[in-house]
Amino acid sequence: MIKRSICLLLMLTLCSCSFFQIRKPTIIQGNIITAEDTSRLRTGMSTAEVMSVMGSPVLSNVLSPNRMEYVYTYQDGTGKHDITRVTCLFEGGRLKAVQKS
């Protein structure tokens, strides 16, 4: 009887930890985009130069090879969700414009 009571108490204790979710993880995805990196981008740069500054793009569009998408998402344990996007547009293999949002 005592063994069952202890087992039941232990099970309830362990289940309550997952129910209340005391610790929620921080989720970071994509390329880390800093103001320093985006300020280093200049019109006229080649795709290889842009990739050396920003890294490999997260999104590649096969139908539109003149576009590189860099996305960074950050969600902390409280539910705050930040998304940073940088789109690099190319013309003739050279950087034409940079769109930030």
LINGI-V517886 format. One record per backbone hydrogen bond with DSSP energy under -1.0 kcal/mol. CO is the residue of the C=O (numbers start at 0). NH is the residue of the N-H. If there is no record, write none. Layout:
# LINGI-V517886
CO NH
CO NH
This chain:
# LINGI-V517886
0 4
1 5
2 6
3 7
4 8
5 9
6 10
7 11
8 12
9 13
10 14
11 15
12 16
14 18
15 19
26 74
28 72
33 37
34 38
41 44
44 94
45 49
46 50
47 51
48 52
49 53
50 54
58 68
65 89
67 87
68 57
68 58
69 85
70 30
71 83
72 28
73 81
74 26
75 78
79 75
81 73
83 71
84 100
85 69
86 98
87 67
88 95
88 96
90 93
93 90
94 43
96 88
98 86
